[in-house]
Amino acid sequence: MMSEQSLGYTLPVFACGAAIAALRHLHRELADNFVTVDLIEPPKTVTIAIEQVAKLNSQSALAITRSDPGEHLDITRNTPVWAVVEAEVQRGRGAEGQRGRGAEGQRREGDWQIAIRGGEGIGRQINNGNKAAIYSYAQKLIQENLKPLLYPDEKVTVTIILPEGERLAQRTSNSAFGIVEGLSLLGTTGIVQPLTAPSQLEAYQAELKEKATKFDSLVFCIGENGLDLAQKLDINPEILVKTANWLGSMLVAAALEQVSSIVLFGYHGKLIKLAGGIFHTHHHLADGRLEILTAHCAQLGLPTSIIQQIYNSSTTESALQLLRKVDRSQENNWVERVYQSIANKIDLRSQDYIRQHGEREVCVGSVLFDRQREIIKISNNARDLIAKLC
């Protein structure tokens, strides 16, 4: 369990804190250099320091916070987070207790409006109409924290800016998921959940154990993108388990809890490592993705010139696009054949890993998707399992 001192907060929390400070400054009510933010998830109120705040004109203000992920490794550490709040006010200012409420103290729909926009450094979703990469938790966090502060009939536009966002995004895999020109305000909680911390593995295993008491088949979602996509399919959300990079530990833990079948649901550039026997998938520990992809291409007999290009690709995503280009130009089905081979190997390797370390037989299937979150391949095992889960 993390201590109070080690807690770090996600980017949406600092964006929300800056928005609160800017709005309160417009209202001439910001007396301190901090604000309180209701995290909603978890149900906890925290204090966020405000680095700077100033009016831009009579109807807008800018506030700046600085990201603090606590004791955990995170590329956003100390990055400034700006919020510009522009207000359109038609008010007869009432008593403090009536803010955001009708005369009887009940909120009236239409009395307030909060628009949230992404400014510089916030990524754009190229697969979703170039919308700002400000996801549901961040949207809800800002909405719920600002609503009680609004005057009746006050409307505000909140623009979140990450001045260093585009530079930092180059050190992430955002582009692999269609997020360009900045970082995303992604996540489902206000507390940082480091993917390398033992406490987080314990939390995932606790969730797995609880779900294993109710279901004998589970779906492992590798990271937020896997979880987000799986939730959009007709799979019971109660059987979804987030795993991050600890696939080996989670597979064995599931077997020990008498789970009979598991579907692995993840980005192909992550899951492909399992086909090479790499069961802790953090890139700092092991990679080999292109080598694994190249080996499957060679085994299936692709031309040597294409195999060399695959091996020299910058990412597995670019290698996939190369295979698709070859298929289009030569009317072949290399993507289908290569990824069928990889998916089936992932299943076999995973089952062998469980057998070796957990001494149990568990059926494992795999679903691989690309950066557009489109499914590339469903293994034979996964196809049979999913038919029973949906």
C-alpha positions as CSV (number, residue, x, y, z in Angstrom):
1,M,0.0,0.0,0.0
2,M,1.4,3.4,-1.0
3,S,1.9,5.9,1.8
4,E,0.2,9.3,1.7
5,Q,3.6,10.9,1.1
6,S,4.3,8.8,-2.0
7,L,0.9,9.4,-3.7
8,G,1.1,11.1,-7.1
9,Y,-1.7,12.5,-9.1
10,T,-2.5,12.1,-12.8
11,L,-2.4,14.9,-15.4
12,P,-6.2,15.4,-15.3
13,V,-6.0,16.3,-11.6
14,F,-3.5,19.1,-12.2
15,A,-5.5,20.4,-15.2
16,C,-8.6,20.5,-13.0
17,G,-6.7,22.3,-10.2
18,A,-5.6,24.9,-12.7
19,A,-9.1,25.4,-14.0
20,I,-10.5,25.8,-10.5
21,A,-7.9,28.4,-9.6
22,A,-8.5,30.4,-12.8
23,L,-12.3,30.4,-12.2
24,R,-11.9,31.4,-8.6
25,H,-9.5,34.1,-9.5
26,L,-12.0,35.5,-12.0
27,H,-14.5,35.5,-9.1
28,R,-11.9,37.3,-6.9
29,E,-12.1,34.4,-4.4
30,L,-8.7,32.7,-4.7
31,A,-7.1,33.7,-1.4
32,D,-4.4,31.0,-1.2
33,N,-1.8,29.4,-3.5
34,F,-3.6,26.1,-3.5
35,V,-7.0,24.6,-4.4
36,T,-8.8,21.5,-3.4
37,V,-9.9,18.9,-6.0
38,D,-12.4,16.2,-5.5
39,L,-10.8,13.2,-7.4
40,I,-14.2,11.4,-7.7
41,E,-12.3,8.2,-8.3
42,P,-11.1,7.4,-5.7
43,P,-13.6,9.4,-3.5
44,K,-11.0,11.6,-2.0
45,T,-10.3,15.4,-1.8
46,V,-6.7,16.5,-2.4
47,T,-4.8,19.8,-2.3
48,I,-3.1,21.0,-5.5
49,A,-0.5,23.8,-5.4
50,I,-1.1,26.8,-7.8
51,E,2.2,28.1,-9.2
52,Q,0.8,31.2,-10.9
53,V,-2.5,32.8,-11.7
54,A,-3.5,36.0,-13.5
55,K,-6.4,37.6,-15.3
56,L,-5.9,37.9,-19.0
57,N,-8.8,40.4,-19.3
58,S,-12.1,41.0,-17.4
59,Q,-13.6,37.7,-18.6
60,S,-10.7,35.3,-18.7
61,A,-7.9,34.1,-16.4
62,L,-4.9,31.7,-16.6
63,A,-3.7,29.5,-13.8
64,I,-0.6,27.2,-13.8
65,T,0.0,24.0,-11.8
66,R,3.0,21.6,-12.1
67,S,2.6,17.9,-12.5
68,D,3.7,15.8,-9.6
69,P,3.4,12.0,-10.0
70,G,4.8,11.4,-6.5
71,E,7.7,8.9,-6.2
72,H,6.9,7.2,-9.5
73,L,8.8,7.4,-12.8
74,D,6.8,9.5,-15.2
75,I,7.8,11.7,-18.1
76,T,5.4,14.4,-17.0
77,R,7.1,15.1,-13.7
78,N,7.4,18.9,-13.1
79,T,5.8,19.7,-16.5
80,P,3.6,22.9,-16.3
81,V,-0.1,22.5,-16.8
82,W,-2.1,25.6,-17.8
83,A,-5.8,26.2,-17.8
84,V,-7.4,29.3,-19.4
85,V,-11.0,29.9,-18.2
86,E,-13.1,32.3,-20.2
87,A,-16.4,33.3,-18.6
88,E,-19.6,34.5,-20.2
89,V,-21.6,35.9,-17.2
90,Q,-25.2,36.9,-17.1
91,R,-25.7,37.1,-13.5
92,G,-27.5,38.7,-10.6
93,R,-25.0,37.3,-8.1
94,G,-26.9,35.5,-5.3
95,A,-25.8,34.2,-2.0
96,E,-22.8,31.9,-1.8
97,G,-24.9,28.9,-1.0
98,Q,-27.1,29.4,-4.1
99,R,-24.2,29.3,-6.6
100,G,-25.0,26.8,-9.3
101,R,-28.5,26.1,-7.8
102,G,-32.0,27.3,-8.1
103,A,-33.9,29.3,-5.5
104,E,-34.8,26.1,-3.6
105,G,-31.2,25.0,-3.6
106,Q,-31.7,22.5,-6.4
107,R,-29.6,22.5,-9.5
108,R,-31.5,23.7,-12.6
109,E,-30.4,22.2,-15.9
110,G,-29.4,24.9,-18.3
111,D,-28.2,27.4,-15.6
112,W,-24.6,26.5,-16.4
113,Q,-22.4,25.2,-19.1
114,I,-18.8,24.1,-19.2
115,A,-17.0,23.6,-22.5
116,I,-13.6,21.9,-22.3
117,R,-11.1,22.3,-25.1
118,G,-7.5,21.2,-25.8
119,G,-4.9,23.8,-26.5
120,E,-1.3,23.5,-27.4
121,G,0.4,20.3,-26.2
122,I,-2.9,18.4,-25.9
123,G,-2.9,15.6,-28.4
124,R,-5.4,15.2,-31.2
125,Q,-7.2,12.0,-32.0
126,I,-6.6,11.5,-35.7
127,N,-8.9,8.5,-35.8
128,N,-11.7,10.4,-34.0
129,G,-12.2,13.6,-36.0
130,N,-9.1,15.3,-34.6
131,K,-10.8,15.7,-31.3
132,A,-8.7,16.8,-28.3
133,A,-7.3,13.8,-26.4
134,I,-9.2,14.7,-23.2
135,Y,-10.9,11.5,-22.1
136,S,-14.0,10.8,-20.0
137,Y,-12.4,10.9,-16.6
138,A,-10.7,14.2,-17.2
139,Q,-13.9,15.6,-18.6
140,K,-15.9,14.4,-15.6
141,L,-13.3,15.7,-13.2
142,I,-13.4,19.2,-14.5
143,Q,-17.1,19.3,-14.9
144,E,-17.9,18.1,-11.4
145,N,-15.4,20.3,-9.7
146,L,-16.3,23.5,-11.6
147,K,-20.1,23.2,-11.5
148,P,-20.5,24.2,-7.8
149,L,-18.4,27.3,-8.4
150,L,-20.5,28.7,-11.2
151,Y,-22.9,31.5,-10.8
152,P,-26.5,31.0,-12.1
153,D,-26.4,31.5,-15.9
154,E,-22.6,31.6,-16.0
155,K,-21.0,29.8,-18.9
156,V,-17.3,29.0,-19.1
157,T,-14.9,27.6,-21.6
158,V,-11.9,25.8,-20.2
159,T,-8.8,25.4,-22.4
160,I,-6.1,23.0,-21.1
161,I,-2.6,23.7,-22.4
162,L,0.6,21.6,-21.9
163,P,3.5,23.9,-23.1
164,E,5.8,20.9,-23.1
165,G,3.3,18.4,-24.3
166,E,4.3,18.0,-28.0
167,R,8.0,17.5,-27.0
168,L,7.1,15.0,-24.3
169,A,4.8,13.1,-26.6
170,Q,7.8,12.1,-28.7
171,R,8.9,9.9,-25.8
172,T,5.6,8.0,-25.7
173,S,3.7,5.5,-27.9
174,N,0.8,8.0,-28.3
175,S,1.3,8.1,-32.1
176,A,0.8,4.3,-32.3
177,F,-2.7,4.9,-31.0
178,G,-3.5,7.8,-33.3
179,I,-2.7,10.6,-30.8
180,V,-0.5,13.3,-32.4
181,E,1.0,16.6,-31.5
182,G,0.8,16.2,-27.7
183,L,-0.1,14.2,-24.7
184,S,-3.5,12.8,-23.7
185,L,-5.5,13.4,-20.5
186,L,-6.2,9.7,-20.2
187,G,-7.0,7.5,-17.2
188,T,-9.7,6.4,-14.9
189,T,-8.5,7.6,-11.6
190,G,-6.8,10.6,-10.0
191,I,-4.1,8.6,-8.3
192,V,-1.0,7.6,-10.3
193,Q,-0.9,3.8,-10.8
194,P,2.7,3.1,-11.8
195,L,3.0,0.1,-14.1
196,T,6.3,-1.0,-12.5
197,A,5.4,-0.8,-8.8
198,P,4.9,-4.1,-6.9
199,S,1.9,-2.5,-5.1
200,Q,0.1,-2.1,-8.4
201,L,0.7,-5.7,-9.3
202,E,-0.8,-6.6,-6.0
203,A,-3.8,-4.5,-6.8
204,Y,-4.3,-6.1,-10.2
205,Q,-3.9,-9.6,-8.6
206,A,-6.5,-8.7,-5.9
207,E,-8.9,-7.7,-8.6
208,L,-8.2,-10.9,-10.5
209,K,-8.8,-13.0,-7.4
210,E,-12.1,-11.3,-6.7
211,K,-13.4,-11.8,-10.3
212,A,-12.1,-15.4,-10.3
213,T,-14.6,-16.2,-7.5
214,K,-17.5,-15.3,-9.9
215,F,-16.2,-16.3,-13.4
216,D,-14.0,-19.1,-14.7
217,S,-13.2,-17.2,-17.9
218,L,-11.5,-13.8,-17.9
219,V,-10.3,-11.2,-20.4
220,F,-6.9,-9.7,-19.8
221,C,-6.7,-6.1,-21.1
222,I,-3.1,-4.9,-21.6
223,G,-3.1,-1.2,-20.7
224,E,-5.7,1.5,-21.0
225,N,-6.1,1.1,-24.8
226,G,-6.9,-2.6,-24.4
227,L,-9.3,-1.8,-21.7
228,D,-11.0,1.0,-23.6
229,L,-11.4,-1.1,-26.7
230,A,-12.7,-4.2,-24.9
231,Q,-15.3,-2.1,-23.1
232,K,-16.7,-1.0,-26.5
233,L,-17.3,-4.7,-27.5
234,D,-20.1,-6.9,-26.4
235,I,-18.0,-8.6,-23.7
236,N,-19.3,-8.6,-20.1
237,P,-17.3,-5.7,-18.4
238,E,-17.3,-7.8,-15.2
239,I,-14.8,-10.2,-16.6
240,L,-12.3,-7.6,-17.8
241,V,-9.0,-7.5,-15.9
242,K,-6.3,-4.9,-16.5
243,T,-2.8,-6.4,-16.5
244,A,-0.3,-3.8,-17.7
245,N,3.2,-5.4,-18.2
246,W,2.9,-8.3,-15.7
247,L,1.4,-10.9,-18.1
248,G,3.4,-13.8,-16.8
249,S,2.5,-13.2,-13.1
250,M,-1.1,-12.5,-14.0
251,L,-1.5,-15.7,-16.1
252,V,-0.1,-17.9,-13.3
253,A,-2.2,-16.1,-10.7
254,A,-5.3,-16.7,-12.7
255,A,-4.4,-20.4,-13.0
256,L,-3.9,-20.7,-9.3
257,E,-7.4,-19.2,-8.8
258,Q,-8.9,-22.0,-10.9
259,V,-9.6,-19.9,-14.0
260,S,-10.1,-22.2,-16.9
261,S,-9.7,-19.8,-19.9
262,I,-8.2,-16.4,-20.6
263,V,-8.4,-14.1,-23.6
264,L,-5.5,-11.7,-24.0
265,F,-6.6,-8.4,-25.5
266,G,-3.9,-6.0,-26.5
267,Y,-1.9,-3.9,-29.0
268,H,0.0,-6.1,-31.4
269,G,3.3,-4.3,-30.6
270,K,2.9,-5.4,-27.0
271,L,1.4,-8.9,-27.2
272,I,3.9,-10.0,-29.9
273,K,6.6,-10.3,-27.2
274,L,4.7,-13.3,-25.7
275,A,5.3,-15.1,-29.0
276,G,9.0,-14.9,-28.2
277,G,8.6,-16.1,-24.6
278,I,8.9,-12.6,-23.1
279,F,6.3,-12.5,-20.3
280,H,7.2,-9.2,-18.6
281,T,6.6,-6.8,-21.4
282,H,8.1,-3.5,-20.2
283,H,10.5,-2.3,-22.8
284,H,13.2,-1.6,-20.2
285,L,13.5,-5.3,-19.5
286,A,13.2,-6.9,-23.0
287,D,12.1,-6.1,-26.5
288,G,12.7,-8.3,-29.5
289,R,9.4,-7.4,-31.2
290,L,10.8,-6.9,-34.7
291,E,13.0,-9.9,-34.4
292,I,9.9,-12.0,-33.5
293,L,7.9,-10.6,-36.4
294,T,10.8,-11.1,-38.8
295,A,11.2,-14.8,-37.7
296,H,7.5,-15.5,-38.4
297,C,7.8,-13.8,-41.8
298,A,10.8,-15.9,-42.7
299,Q,9.2,-19.1,-41.5
300,L,6.2,-18.4,-43.8
301,G,8.4,-17.8,-46.8
302,L,8.2,-14.1,-47.5
303,P,10.7,-12.8,-50.0
304,T,14.1,-11.9,-48.5
305,S,13.9,-8.3,-49.6
306,I,10.6,-7.8,-47.6
307,I,12.0,-9.7,-44.6
308,Q,15.0,-7.3,-44.6
309,Q,12.6,-4.3,-44.7
310,I,10.6,-5.7,-41.8
311,Y,13.7,-6.3,-39.7
312,N,14.9,-2.7,-40.3
313,S,11.5,-1.1,-39.6
314,S,11.4,1.5,-36.9
315,T,8.4,0.0,-35.1
316,T,6.1,-3.0,-35.3
317,E,3.4,-0.6,-36.5
318,S,5.4,0.5,-39.5
319,A,6.3,-3.1,-40.2
320,L,2.5,-3.9,-40.2
321,Q,1.9,-1.1,-42.6
322,L,4.6,-2.4,-44.9
323,L,3.0,-5.9,-44.9
324,R,-0.3,-4.3,-45.8
325,K,1.3,-2.3,-48.6
326,V,2.8,-5.5,-50.0
327,D,-0.6,-7.3,-49.8
328,R,-2.3,-4.5,-51.7
329,S,0.3,-4.3,-54.4
330,Q,0.7,-8.0,-54.9
331,E,-2.8,-9.2,-54.0
332,N,-1.4,-11.4,-51.2
333,N,-2.6,-12.1,-47.7
334,W,0.7,-11.9,-45.8
335,V,-0.8,-9.9,-42.9
336,E,-3.4,-12.6,-42.4
337,R,-0.9,-15.4,-42.5
338,V,1.8,-13.7,-40.4
339,Y,-0.5,-12.6,-37.6
340,Q,-2.3,-15.9,-37.5
341,S,1.0,-17.5,-36.9
342,I,1.9,-14.9,-34.2
343,A,-1.5,-15.2,-32.5
344,N,-1.4,-18.9,-32.4
345,K,2.2,-18.9,-31.0
346,I,1.1,-16.4,-28.3
347,D,-1.5,-18.9,-27.2
348,L,0.8,-21.8,-27.2
349,R,3.6,-20.0,-25.3
350,S,1.1,-18.6,-22.7
351,Q,-0.3,-22.1,-22.1
352,D,3.2,-23.5,-21.8
353,Y,4.2,-20.7,-19.4
354,I,1.2,-21.5,-17.1
355,R,1.9,-25.2,-17.3
356,Q,5.5,-24.6,-16.3
357,H,5.0,-22.1,-13.5
358,G,1.4,-22.9,-12.3
359,E,1.2,-26.6,-13.1
360,R,-2.3,-26.2,-14.5
361,E,-4.0,-26.4,-17.9
362,V,-5.6,-23.2,-19.0
363,C,-6.9,-22.4,-22.5
364,V,-5.5,-19.0,-23.7
365,G,-6.6,-17.1,-26.7
366,S,-5.3,-13.7,-28.0
367,V,-6.8,-10.7,-29.8
368,L,-4.3,-8.2,-31.4
369,F,-5.3,-4.7,-32.6
370,D,-3.5,-1.9,-34.4
371,R,-2.9,1.8,-33.7
372,Q,-6.4,2.6,-35.0
373,R,-7.7,0.1,-32.4
374,E,-8.9,-2.1,-35.3
375,I,-8.5,-5.8,-34.7
376,I,-5.8,-7.4,-36.8
377,K,-6.2,-11.0,-35.8
378,I,-8.2,-13.2,-33.4
379,S,-6.5,-16.5,-32.6
380,N,-8.3,-19.8,-33.1
381,N,-8.6,-20.2,-29.3
382,A,-9.8,-16.7,-28.8
383,R,-12.5,-17.0,-31.5
384,D,-14.0,-20.0,-29.7
385,L,-13.7,-18.4,-26.2
386,I,-15.2,-15.0,-27.3
387,A,-18.2,-16.8,-28.8
388,K,-19.0,-18.1,-25.4
389,L,-18.4,-14.8,-23.6
390,C,-20.6,-12.5,-25.7
